[in-house]
Amino acid sequence: MLCFLASVISARAEIRLVGSDLLGPGLSASLQDFVRRTGTGLTTDFAGSHPGWLQLQDGHADLGVLALPPGATRPAEPFVCLPLAYHVTFVLVAEALPLEHLSWPRLAGIFGGGGAGHVGRWGELGLSGEWNARAVMPRVCDAGGGLSAALFRHLVLHDRDYQPAVVRSESMEALLDDLTQARAGGIALAPVPPPAGSGLKFLAIARTEQEPAVAPTPENVHRGDYALRWPVCLVFRRSDAPRLLPLLRHLLGREIAHKCSQAGLMPLPGAVREQQIFDLEP
């Protein structure tokens, strides 16, 4: 679902900003305000993270807002790579479900299916009583370009396909409706946490059965303790930092953090953003 967006915000191409076609359009209005306030010349080309990275390497761009695939090597010198926000995969279930955490192998058994690890009923996860024989009903939300679903498939399923029983939803609204119909048997992968009053909760997740489960808080996501994340980073040449500093301050500020949240991403913790700005100051 990649789409091309190219907009010239100022005729003076002093700074060439490239990157994610999923996040970039949501930043356009804020960038226009920044240009009006500062008089900065700025061109934007949100054609995607991969072409944006190529433009940076070729010297055809100054700053990238790039979604870096999980496990990919981050850009190194002469580039600086600063996290801006994260695509996150949340695992949602009904609040009534007497379960607070799951491991990657268990999730693979639910969403990947097949083999000895297949999980089809909640009793196979240790639930008893009325839950023992109740079917596990897996769902996936493809909102936000489907990155949370792609992230889970890459990390947890090792790029295997989702099992046929997984129901796909194109929006969070559709997912919430579907989970309501599935009653307490549903379990879903979503790009954002459940809204208050929805009757849903997110689970803490562990990579293995032996490791402690971790909740998807901003701090845990940023540290990498909650590993179902896909970072979006600001990438630029270190030598360009002084002239990019006003724009970098803007991109690491509260307004853009709010825009990231609206776009279904988890922004950095405020203290981390402030430290990054401080570290950029001469």
C-alpha positions as a LaTeX table, in Angstrom:
\begin{tabular}{lrrr}
\hline
Residue & $x$ (\AA) & $y$ (\AA) & $z$ (\AA) \\
\hline
Met1 & 0.00 & 0.00 & 0.00 \\
Leu2 & 2.88 & 2.31 & $-0.71$ \\
Cys3 & 1.85 & 5.55 & $-2.34$ \\
Phe4 & 3.84 & 8.47 & $-3.66$ \\
Leu5 & 3.59 & 11.96 & $-2.21$ \\
Ala6 & 5.88 & 14.74 & $-3.33$ \\
Ser7 & 5.27 & 18.31 & $-2.20$ \\
Val8 & 7.36 & 21.42 & $-2.42$ \\
Ile9 & 6.77 & 23.51 & 0.69 \\
Ser10 & 9.16 & 26.25 & $-0.31$ \\
Ala11 & 10.72 & 27.22 & $-3.60$ \\
Arg12 & 14.11 & 27.53 & $-1.89$ \\
Ala13 & 15.27 & 23.90 & $-1.60$ \\
Glu14 & 17.57 & 24.48 & 1.38 \\
Ile15 & 16.63 & 21.24 & 3.14 \\
Arg16 & 15.51 & 18.11 & 1.29 \\
Leu17 & 13.39 & 15.87 & 3.54 \\
Val18 & 12.53 & 12.33 & 2.39 \\
Gly19 & 11.14 & 9.14 & 3.85 \\
Ser20 & 8.17 & 7.11 & 5.00 \\
Asp21 & 5.05 & 7.32 & 2.86 \\
Leu22 & 3.03 & 6.09 & 5.86 \\
Leu23 & 4.10 & 8.78 & 8.32 \\
Gly24 & 5.19 & 11.63 & 6.06 \\
Pro25 & 1.75 & 12.83 & 4.91 \\
Gly26 & 0.64 & 13.19 & 8.53 \\
Leu27 & 3.55 & 15.55 & 9.18 \\
Ser28 & 2.90 & 17.85 & 6.21 \\
Ala29 & 0.69 & 20.41 & 7.96 \\
Ser30 & 3.10 & 20.74 & 10.88 \\
Leu31 & 6.03 & 21.13 & 8.47 \\
Gln32 & 4.17 & 23.87 & 6.60 \\
Asp33 & 3.67 & 25.72 & 9.90 \\
Phe34 & 7.38 & 25.32 & 10.65 \\
Val35 & 8.28 & 26.83 & 7.26 \\
Arg36 & 5.95 & 29.79 & 7.80 \\
Arg37 & 7.37 & 30.49 & 11.25 \\
Thr38 & 11.03 & 30.14 & 10.38 \\
Gly39 & 11.27 & 30.97 & 6.68 \\
Thr40 & 13.20 & 27.75 & 6.14 \\
Gly41 & 13.37 & 26.46 & 2.59 \\
Leu42 & 12.12 & 22.86 & 2.58 \\
Thr43 & 11.17 & 20.24 & 0.00 \\
Thr44 & 9.58 & 16.93 & 0.97 \\
Asp45 & 9.42 & 13.64 & $-0.91$ \\
Phe46 & 7.64 & 10.94 & 1.08 \\
Ala47 & 8.00 & 8.15 & $-1.48$ \\
Gly48 & 9.01 & 5.50 & 1.05 \\
Ser49 & 11.81 & 4.64 & 3.44 \\
His50 & 13.92 & 2.56 & 1.05 \\
Pro51 & 14.06 & 5.15 & $-1.75$ \\
Gly52 & 14.59 & 7.83 & 0.88 \\
Trp53 & 17.63 & 6.00 & 2.26 \\
Leu54 & 19.05 & 5.65 & $-1.24$ \\
Gln55 & 18.62 & 9.40 & $-1.80$ \\
Leu56 & 20.43 & 10.14 & 1.46 \\
Gln57 & 23.35 & 7.91 & 0.51 \\
Asp58 & 23.56 & 9.47 & $-2.96$ \\
Gly59 & 23.60 & 13.00 & $-1.53$ \\
His60 & 20.20 & 13.85 & $-3.06$ \\
Ala61 & 18.55 & 14.39 & 0.34 \\
Asp62 & 19.55 & 15.97 & 3.65 \\
Leu63 & 17.24 & 14.35 & 6.19 \\
Gly64 & 15.21 & 11.16 & 6.21 \\
Val65 & 12.24 & 9.97 & 8.26 \\
Leu66 & 12.85 & 6.27 & 7.73 \\
Ala67 & 11.06 & 3.15 & 8.95 \\
Leu68 & 13.94 & 0.71 & 9.53 \\
Pro69 & 13.04 & $-3.00$ & 9.20 \\
Pro70 & 13.50 & $-5.07$ & 12.38 \\
Gly71 & 16.97 & $-6.54$ & 12.49 \\
Ala72 & 18.32 & $-4.21$ & 9.82 \\
Thr73 & 21.68 & $-2.56$ & 10.45 \\
Arg74 & 21.14 & 1.05 & 11.42 \\
Pro75 & 22.87 & 3.73 & 9.35 \\
Ala76 & 26.35 & 4.40 & 10.76 \\
Glu77 & 28.96 & 7.12 & 10.27 \\
Pro78 & 28.94 & 9.50 & 8.53 \\
Phe79 & 25.21 & 9.33 & 9.32 \\
Val80 & 23.40 & 9.95 & 12.59 \\
Cys81 & 20.33 & 7.80 & 13.31 \\
Leu82 & 17.90 & 9.03 & 16.00 \\
Pro83 & 14.66 & 7.18 & 16.85 \\
Leu84 & 11.54 & 9.29 & 16.41 \\
Ala85 & 8.70 & 6.81 & 17.03 \\
Tyr86 & 7.81 & 3.14 & 16.76 \\
His87 & 5.29 & 1.00 & 14.95 \\
Val88 & 4.22 & $-1.44$ & 17.69 \\
Thr89 & 2.26 & $-4.69$ & 17.66 \\
Phe90 & $-0.14$ & $-4.93$ & 20.60 \\
Val91 & $-1.78$ & $-8.23$ & 21.54 \\
Leu92 & $-5.38$ & $-7.56$ & 22.57 \\
Val93 & $-7.86$ & $-9.76$ & 24.43 \\
Ala94 & $-11.04$ & $-9.26$ & 26.42 \\
Glu95 & $-10.60$ & $-7.79$ & 29.89 \\
Ala96 & $-12.56$ & $-10.75$ & 31.25 \\
Leu97 & $-9.99$ & $-13.24$ & 29.97 \\
Pro98 & $-7.97$ & $-14.54$ & 32.98 \\
Leu99 & $-4.66$ & $-14.18$ & 31.16 \\
Glu100 & $-2.08$ & $-11.40$ & 31.45 \\
His101 & 0.88 & $-12.53$ & 29.35 \\
Leu102 & 1.98 & $-14.79$ & 26.50 \\
Ser103 & 5.27 & $-15.82$ & 24.89 \\
Trp104 & 6.31 & $-15.65$ & 21.25 \\
Pro105 & 6.13 & $-19.46$ & 20.85 \\
Arg106 & 2.56 & $-19.49$ & 22.18 \\
Leu107 & 1.60 & $-16.62$ & 19.88 \\
Ala108 & 3.16 & $-18.48$ & 16.95 \\
Gly109 & 0.97 & $-21.47$ & 17.82 \\
Ile110 & $-2.12$ & $-19.25$ & 17.77 \\
Phe111 & $-1.47$ & $-17.18$ & 14.65 \\
Gly112 & 0.78 & $-19.49$ & 12.66 \\
Gly113 & $-0.92$ & $-22.75$ & 13.50 \\
Gly114 & 0.13 & $-26.21$ & 12.38 \\
Gly115 & 2.62 & $-28.55$ & 14.01 \\
Ala116 & 2.97 & $-29.61$ & 17.60 \\
Gly117 & 2.78 & $-26.04$ & 18.88 \\
His118 & $-0.68$ & $-25.31$ & 17.48 \\
Val119 & $-3.02$ & $-23.63$ & 19.98 \\
Gly120 & $-6.74$ & $-23.91$ & 19.27 \\
Arg121 & $-8.37$ & $-23.67$ & 22.71 \\
Trp122 & $-7.71$ & $-21.51$ & 25.73 \\
Gly123 & $-7.31$ & $-24.60$ & 27.89 \\
Glu124 & $-4.07$ & $-25.31$ & 26.01 \\
Leu125 & $-2.73$ & $-22.08$ & 27.53 \\
Gly126 & $-3.54$ & $-23.21$ & 31.06 \\
Leu127 & $-7.00$ & $-21.66$ & 31.44 \\
Ser128 & $-9.55$ & $-23.76$ & 33.30 \\
Gly129 & $-13.25$ & $-23.81$ & 34.06 \\
Glu130 & $-15.49$ & $-22.22$ & 31.44 \\
Trp131 & $-12.41$ & $-21.18$ & 29.43 \\
Asn132 & $-10.95$ & $-24.64$ & 29.06 \\
Ala133 & $-12.89$ & $-25.69$ & 25.96 \\
Arg134 & $-13.45$ & $-22.22$ & 24.51 \\
Ala135 & $-11.92$ & $-21.72$ & 21.06 \\
Val136 & $-9.11$ & $-19.21$ & 20.51 \\
Met137 & $-10.24$ & $-16.87$ & 17.71 \\
Pro138 & $-7.25$ & $-15.01$ & 16.19 \\
Arg139 & $-7.64$ & $-11.62$ & 14.50 \\
Val140 & $-5.23$ & $-9.20$ & 12.83 \\
Cys141 & $-5.66$ & $-5.48$ & 12.16 \\
Asp142 & $-4.11$ & $-4.24$ & 8.90 \\
Ala143 & $-4.59$ & $-0.53$ & 9.70 \\
Gly144 & $-1.59$ & 1.77 & 9.35 \\
Gly145 & $-0.33$ & 0.06 & 6.20 \\
Gly146 & $-0.28$ & $-3.30$ & 7.95 \\
Leu147 & 3.14 & $-2.81$ & 9.50 \\
Ser148 & 2.14 & $-4.25$ & 12.88 \\
Ala149 & 0.91 & $-7.40$ & 11.14 \\
Ala150 & 4.04 & $-7.57$ & 8.96 \\
Leu151 & 6.24 & $-7.01$ & 12.01 \\
Phe152 & 4.64 & $-9.90$ & 13.91 \\
Arg153 & 4.83 & $-12.18$ & 10.88 \\
His154 & 8.55 & $-11.42$ & 10.44 \\
Leu155 & 9.62 & $-11.69$ & 14.09 \\
Val156 & 7.30 & $-14.30$ & 15.58 \\
Leu157 & 6.29 & $-16.41$ & 12.57 \\
His158 & 9.71 & $-16.11$ & 10.88 \\
Asp159 & 7.99 & $-14.91$ & 7.69 \\
Arg160 & 5.57 & $-17.85$ & 7.55 \\
Asp161 & 2.00 & $-17.07$ & 6.51 \\
Tyr162 & $-0.78$ & $-16.54$ & 9.00 \\
Gln163 & $-2.98$ & $-19.58$ & 9.45 \\
Pro164 & $-6.24$ & $-19.61$ & 7.42 \\
Ala165 & $-8.43$ & $-19.12$ & 10.51 \\
Val166 & $-6.98$ & $-15.65$ & 11.18 \\
Val167 & $-9.58$ & $-12.96$ & 10.42 \\
Arg168 & $-8.21$ & $-9.71$ & 8.92 \\
Ser169 & $-9.65$ & $-6.24$ & 9.66 \\
Glu170 & $-8.84$ & $-3.07$ & 7.69 \\
Ser171 & $-9.39$ & $-0.66$ & 10.59 \\
Met172 & $-9.35$ & $-0.56$ & 14.37 \\
Glu173 & $-13.09$ & 0.12 & 14.33 \\
Ala174 & $-13.70$ & $-3.07$ & 12.36 \\
Leu175 & $-11.37$ & $-5.01$ & 14.64 \\
Leu176 & $-13.16$ & $-3.81$ & 17.77 \\
Asp177 & $-16.52$ & $-4.77$ & 16.27 \\
Asp178 & $-15.17$ & $-8.19$ & 15.34 \\
Leu179 & $-13.67$ & $-8.79$ & 18.79 \\
Thr180 & $-17.00$ & $-7.87$ & 20.36 \\
Gln181 & $-18.72$ & $-10.46$ & 18.18 \\
Ala182 & $-16.03$ & $-13.02$ & 19.03 \\
Arg183 & $-16.77$ & $-12.36$ & 22.71 \\
Ala184 & $-14.03$ & $-13.43$ & 25.11 \\
Gly185 & $-12.55$ & $-15.97$ & 22.70 \\
Gly186 & $-10.90$ & $-13.39$ & 20.49 \\
Ile187 & $-7.22$ & $-12.43$ & 20.46 \\
Ala188 & $-5.97$ & $-9.73$ & 18.10 \\
Leu189 & $-2.82$ & $-8.09$ & 16.81 \\
Ala190 & $-3.28$ & $-4.33$ & 16.57 \\
Pro191 & $-1.12$ & $-1.25$ & 15.89 \\
Val192 & $-2.49$ & 0.71 & 18.86 \\
Pro193 & $-3.69$ & $-0.12$ & 22.39 \\
Pro194 & $-7.42$ & $-0.57$ & 22.98 \\
Pro195 & $-9.44$ & 2.57 & 23.74 \\
Ala196 & $-10.68$ & 3.12 & 27.28 \\
Gly197 & $-14.04$ & 1.52 & 27.92 \\
Ser198 & $-13.69$ & $-0.95$ & 25.04 \\
Gly199 & $-13.68$ & $-3.99$ & 27.33 \\
Leu200 & $-10.27$ & $-4.99$ & 25.96 \\
Lys201 & $-6.75$ & $-5.08$ & 27.39 \\
Phe202 & $-3.26$ & $-5.68$ & 26.01 \\
Leu203 & $-1.06$ & $-8.55$ & 27.14 \\
Ala204 & 2.53 & $-8.43$ & 28.34 \\
Ile205 & 4.76 & $-10.42$ & 25.99 \\
Ala206 & 7.89 & $-12.56$ & 26.52 \\
Arg207 & 10.22 & $-13.74$ & 23.77 \\
Thr208 & 10.58 & $-17.19$ & 25.35 \\
Glu209 & 8.82 & $-19.23$ & 28.03 \\
Gln210 & 11.78 & $-18.61$ & 30.35 \\
Glu211 & 11.99 & $-14.81$ & 30.02 \\
Pro212 & 9.80 & $-12.37$ & 31.96 \\
Ala213 & 6.87 & $-10.87$ & 30.09 \\
Val214 & 7.06 & $-7.14$ & 29.35 \\
Ala215 & 4.22 & $-4.65$ & 28.85 \\
Pro216 & 4.26 & $-2.34$ & 25.79 \\
Thr217 & 4.96 & 0.90 & 27.65 \\
Pro218 & 6.83 & 3.71 & 25.83 \\
Glu219 & 9.90 & 3.08 & 28.00 \\
Asn220 & 9.91 & $-0.69$ & 27.38 \\
Val221 & 9.37 & $-0.23$ & 23.66 \\
His222 & 12.19 & 2.32 & 23.35 \\
Arg223 & 14.65 & 0.16 & 25.30 \\
Gly224 & 13.77 & $-2.84$ & 23.16 \\
Asp225 & 12.52 & $-4.86$ & 26.13 \\
Tyr226 & 9.18 & $-5.07$ & 24.31 \\
Ala227 & 10.54 & $-6.29$ & 21.00 \\
Leu228 & 7.42 & $-6.22$ & 18.80 \\
Arg229 & 8.41 & $-2.81$ & 17.44 \\
Trp230 & 9.48 & $-1.24$ & 14.14 \\
Pro231 & 11.50 & 1.97 & 14.63 \\
Val232 & 11.03 & 5.14 & 12.61 \\
Cys233 & 14.24 & 7.17 & 12.72 \\
Leu234 & 15.62 & 10.55 & 11.73 \\
Val235 & 18.72 & 9.95 & 9.59 \\
Phe236 & 21.15 & 12.65 & 8.44 \\
Arg237 & 24.85 & 13.26 & 7.91 \\
Arg238 & 26.61 & 14.37 & 11.08 \\
Ser239 & 28.22 & 17.24 & 9.19 \\
Asp240 & 24.72 & 18.59 & 8.36 \\
Ala241 & 23.53 & 18.66 & 11.99 \\
Pro242 & 24.17 & 22.40 & 12.61 \\
Arg243 & 22.04 & 23.61 & 9.69 \\
Leu244 & 19.36 & 20.96 & 10.33 \\
Leu245 & 19.12 & 21.74 & 14.05 \\
Pro246 & 15.98 & 23.97 & 13.96 \\
Leu247 & 14.10 & 21.34 & 11.94 \\
Leu248 & 15.38 & 18.51 & 14.15 \\
Arg249 & 14.17 & 20.39 & 17.25 \\
His250 & 10.75 & 20.66 & 15.63 \\
Leu251 & 10.61 & 16.99 & 14.64 \\
Leu252 & 11.61 & 15.90 & 18.15 \\
Gly253 & 9.12 & 18.23 & 19.83 \\
Arg254 & 5.71 & 17.63 & 21.40 \\
Glu255 & 3.71 & 18.57 & 18.32 \\
Ile256 & 5.29 & 15.90 & 16.13 \\
Ala257 & 5.05 & 13.37 & 18.97 \\
His258 & 1.30 & 14.05 & 18.99 \\
Lys259 & 1.15 & 13.66 & 15.20 \\
Cys260 & 2.91 & 10.31 & 15.51 \\
Ser261 & 0.32 & 9.17 & 18.04 \\
Gln262 & $-2.48$ & 10.24 & 15.70 \\
Ala263 & $-0.83$ & 8.20 & 12.93 \\
Gly264 & $-0.89$ & 5.06 & 15.11 \\
Leu265 & 2.76 & 5.16 & 16.17 \\
Met266 & 4.21 & 5.22 & 19.67 \\
Pro267 & 6.36 & 8.35 & 20.15 \\
Leu268 & 9.49 & 8.36 & 22.26 \\
Pro269 & 9.18 & 9.05 & 25.99 \\
Gly270 & 9.34 & 12.81 & 26.55 \\
Ala271 & 12.59 & 12.63 & 28.53 \\
Val272 & 14.30 & 10.74 & 25.70 \\
Arg273 & 13.19 & 13.30 & 23.11 \\
Glu274 & 14.46 & 16.13 & 25.28 \\
Gln275 & 17.81 & 14.41 & 25.78 \\
Gln276 & 18.21 & 13.90 & 22.04 \\
Ile277 & 17.58 & 17.59 & 21.42 \\
Phe278 & 20.07 & 18.50 & 24.16 \\
Asp279 & 22.71 & 16.22 & 22.64 \\
Leu280 & 22.31 & 17.93 & 19.26 \\
Glu281 & 22.92 & 21.41 & 20.65 \\
Pro282 & 26.39 & 22.84 & 19.89 \\
\hline
\end{tabular}
